[in-house]
Amino acid sequence: MSVTVPRSALADTVIDRLTASYTEAADPVRAAEMRAYMKDVAPFLGLASGVRRDLARAVLAGTPRPDEADCTALALRCWRLPEREYHYFAVDYLRRHVKRCSSGFLPVARHLVTTVPWWDTVDLLAAHVVGGLVAADSELTADMDAWSTDDDLWVVRTALLHQLRYKERTDADRLFAYCARQAGHPDFFIRKAIGWCLREYAKTAPDAVRTFVERHRDALSPLSVREALKNIGG
């Protein structure tokens, strides 16, 4: 699904400040190291996380709270810039302002998840942005059901991880259904996500997770089982 970048004076201001600030602070040596560490998923400017966040705070100083159009424009425009630090800025911004976005933002989130995808952005988008949208509008659970069987592994991973921060609000039946549905998935990132979301829910309902793993042990990968039971045994 294509997404359109709306007009946003706020995004204009932030992008101008951001590109000037980040470019001035770029470190080519560190950039090469970061790109190699992240498996060449994207070029980097070479900004350490602390430096990047300090610069981001300065860039955003004095700017007003965004509406959904501002969030959409800023995120999509950051994603069009090649260097990964701009994507990180967009993710951090959306995490902070996801409550200002409606369920209509979900297609934008999907675009971000599937464009230049890697765990460094996908996992935060899943737990903090998509998860926030679904928590605010239960009708989006139907979208998560569809995402859980998607052909794109990053969309599937997002569906698995979107309840990661829900704790006692977790829809356990849905969580377990997704994990069972993808138990035999061949990709490491899906197997890891299954184990991770189960391990996180085990902090709230250890017996339920232990029971699920026992029932599905033959179907689950050893990685998923090991991660799920890491802190509870079984």
C-alpha positions as CSV (number, residue, x, y, z in Angstrom):
1,M,0.0,0.0,0.0
2,S,1.4,3.4,-1.0
3,V,1.5,6.2,1.5
4,T,1.5,9.9,0.8
5,V,3.6,12.5,2.5
6,P,1.3,15.3,3.8
7,R,2.2,18.9,3.9
8,S,3.7,19.9,7.3
9,A,5.4,23.1,8.2
10,L,6.6,21.4,11.4
11,A,8.3,18.6,9.4
12,D,9.9,21.2,7.1
13,T,11.4,23.0,10.1
14,V,12.6,19.8,11.8
15,I,14.1,18.2,8.7
16,D,16.0,21.3,7.9
17,R,17.4,21.5,11.4
18,L,18.0,17.8,11.6
19,T,20.0,17.3,8.4
20,A,22.2,20.3,9.2
21,S,22.9,19.2,12.7
22,Y,23.5,15.5,12.0
23,T,25.6,16.2,8.9
24,E,27.9,18.6,10.8
25,A,28.4,15.9,13.6
26,A,29.1,13.0,11.2
27,D,32.0,10.7,11.9
28,P,33.0,8.8,8.7
29,V,35.2,6.3,10.6
30,R,32.5,5.4,13.1
31,A,30.0,5.4,10.2
32,A,31.9,2.6,8.5
33,E,32.0,0.6,11.7
34,M,28.3,1.0,12.4
35,R,27.4,0.1,8.8
36,A,29.4,-3.1,9.0
37,Y,27.9,-4.0,12.5
38,M,24.4,-3.6,11.1
39,K,25.1,-5.9,8.2
40,D,25.1,-3.1,5.6
41,V,21.4,-2.5,5.9
42,A,22.0,1.2,5.4
43,P,24.7,3.9,5.4
44,F,25.3,5.6,8.7
45,L,26.5,9.1,9.6
46,G,28.5,7.7,12.5
47,L,26.6,9.3,15.4
48,A,26.9,7.6,18.8
49,S,23.5,7.1,20.4
50,G,24.2,9.7,23.1
51,V,25.4,12.3,20.7
52,R,22.4,11.5,18.4
53,R,19.9,12.0,21.1
54,D,21.5,15.2,22.4
55,L,21.4,16.6,18.9
56,A,17.8,15.5,18.5
57,R,16.8,17.3,21.6
58,A,18.4,20.5,20.4
59,V,16.7,20.1,17.0
60,L,13.2,19.7,18.6
61,A,13.7,22.5,21.2
62,G,10.8,25.0,20.9
63,T,8.8,23.0,18.4
64,P,5.1,22.5,19.0
65,R,3.4,19.2,19.6
66,P,2.6,17.4,16.3
67,D,-0.6,16.2,15.0
68,E,-1.0,13.0,13.0
69,A,-0.1,14.7,9.7
70,D,3.1,16.1,11.2
71,C,4.1,12.6,12.5
72,T,3.4,11.1,9.1
73,A,5.3,13.7,7.2
74,L,8.3,13.6,9.5
75,A,8.5,9.9,9.6
76,L,8.2,9.4,5.9
77,R,10.6,12.1,5.1
78,C,13.2,10.8,7.5
79,W,12.8,7.3,5.9
80,R,13.6,8.8,2.5
81,L,17.0,9.9,3.8
82,P,19.5,7.2,3.4
83,E,21.4,7.4,6.6
84,R,20.1,5.2,9.4
85,E,20.3,7.9,12.1
86,Y,17.4,9.7,10.5
87,H,15.3,6.5,10.7
88,Y,16.2,6.3,14.4
89,F,15.1,9.9,14.9
90,A,11.8,9.1,13.3
91,V,11.2,6.1,15.5
92,D,12.1,8.0,18.7
93,Y,9.7,10.8,17.6
94,L,6.9,8.4,16.9
95,R,7.4,6.6,20.2
96,R,7.0,9.9,22.0
97,H,3.9,11.0,20.0
98,V,2.1,7.8,19.1
99,K,-0.9,8.8,21.2
100,R,-1.4,11.7,18.8
101,C,-2.0,9.3,16.0
102,S,-5.2,7.5,15.1
103,S,-5.7,4.0,13.8
104,G,-5.3,5.5,10.3
105,F,-1.6,5.7,11.0
106,L,-1.2,1.9,10.8
107,P,-0.5,1.9,7.0
108,V,2.3,4.4,7.6
109,A,3.7,2.1,10.3
110,R,3.6,-0.8,8.0
111,H,5.5,1.2,5.3
112,L,8.2,1.9,7.9
113,V,8.4,-1.7,9.0
114,T,8.8,-3.0,5.4
115,T,11.1,-0.3,4.0
116,V,14.8,-0.7,4.8
117,P,13.7,-3.3,7.4
118,W,16.0,-4.6,10.1
119,W,15.5,-5.4,13.8
120,D,16.9,-2.1,15.0
121,T,13.9,-0.2,13.7
122,V,11.3,-2.9,13.3
123,D,11.3,-4.0,17.0
124,L,10.8,-0.5,18.3
125,L,8.1,0.2,15.8
126,A,6.4,-3.0,16.8
127,A,6.4,-2.6,20.5
128,H,6.0,1.1,20.9
129,V,4.2,2.4,17.8
130,V,2.1,-0.5,16.4
131,G,1.5,-1.8,19.9
132,G,0.4,1.7,21.0
133,L,-2.0,2.0,18.0
134,V,-3.6,-1.4,18.7
135,A,-3.9,-0.7,22.4
136,A,-5.9,2.5,21.6
137,D,-8.1,0.8,19.0
138,S,-9.1,-2.8,19.5
139,E,-10.4,-3.0,16.0
140,L,-6.8,-3.1,14.8
141,T,-6.5,-6.6,16.2
142,A,-8.0,-7.8,12.9
143,D,-5.1,-6.2,11.1
144,M,-2.6,-7.9,13.5
145,D,-4.3,-11.2,12.7
146,A,-3.7,-10.6,9.0
147,W,-0.1,-9.5,9.7
148,S,0.6,-12.6,11.6
149,T,0.3,-14.7,8.4
150,D,1.9,-12.1,6.1
151,D,4.5,-13.1,3.5
152,D,6.8,-10.4,4.8
153,L,8.7,-11.8,7.7
154,W,9.1,-8.3,9.3
155,V,5.3,-7.8,9.2
156,V,5.0,-11.2,11.0
157,R,7.6,-10.2,13.5
158,T,5.7,-7.0,14.2
159,A,2.5,-8.9,14.8
160,L,4.3,-11.2,17.2
161,L,6.0,-8.3,19.1
162,H,3.2,-5.7,19.2
163,Q,2.0,-6.8,22.6
164,L,5.5,-6.9,24.1
165,R,4.8,-4.1,26.6
166,Y,1.1,-5.0,27.4
167,K,1.9,-7.2,30.5
168,E,-1.4,-8.0,32.2
169,R,-3.3,-6.4,29.3
170,T,-1.9,-9.0,26.9
171,D,-4.5,-10.9,24.8
172,A,-2.9,-14.3,25.6
173,D,-5.1,-16.3,23.3
174,R,-4.0,-14.1,20.4
175,L,-0.4,-14.2,21.4
176,F,-0.3,-18.0,21.7
177,A,-2.2,-18.3,18.4
178,Y,0.4,-16.2,16.6
179,C,3.2,-18.2,18.1
180,A,1.6,-21.6,17.2
181,R,0.8,-20.4,13.7
182,Q,4.4,-19.5,13.0
183,A,6.1,-22.2,15.2
184,G,7.6,-23.9,12.2
185,H,8.8,-20.7,10.4
186,P,12.4,-21.3,9.1
187,D,13.7,-17.7,9.6
188,F,15.8,-16.9,12.7
189,F,14.0,-13.5,13.2
190,I,10.6,-15.1,13.5
191,R,11.9,-17.9,15.8
192,K,13.6,-15.4,18.0
193,A,10.5,-13.2,18.1
194,I,8.4,-16.1,19.2
195,G,10.7,-16.8,22.1
196,W,11.0,-13.2,23.0
197,C,7.3,-12.4,23.2
198,L,6.7,-15.6,25.2
199,R,9.6,-14.8,27.5
200,E,8.2,-11.3,28.1
201,Y,4.7,-12.6,28.8
202,A,6.2,-15.1,31.1
203,K,7.0,-12.2,33.5
204,T,3.2,-11.8,33.9
205,A,1.9,-15.4,33.4
206,P,4.7,-17.9,33.7
207,D,2.4,-20.9,34.1
208,A,0.5,-20.1,31.0
209,V,3.7,-19.8,29.0
210,R,5.1,-23.0,30.4
211,T,1.9,-24.8,29.5
212,F,1.9,-23.4,26.0
213,V,5.5,-24.4,25.4
214,E,4.9,-28.0,26.6
215,R,1.9,-28.4,24.3
216,H,3.8,-27.1,21.3
217,R,7.3,-28.2,22.0
218,D,7.5,-30.5,19.0
219,A,6.5,-27.7,16.7
220,L,8.5,-24.9,18.2
221,S,12.2,-24.4,17.3
222,P,14.8,-25.1,20.0
223,L,15.6,-21.3,19.9
224,S,12.0,-20.4,20.6
225,V,11.7,-22.8,23.4
226,R,15.0,-21.8,25.0
227,E,14.1,-18.1,24.8
228,A,10.6,-18.6,26.1
229,L,11.7,-20.5,29.2
230,K,14.8,-18.6,29.8
231,N,13.7,-17.1,33.1
232,I,11.1,-19.6,34.2
233,G,12.5,-23.0,33.5
234,G,10.5,-26.0,32.2
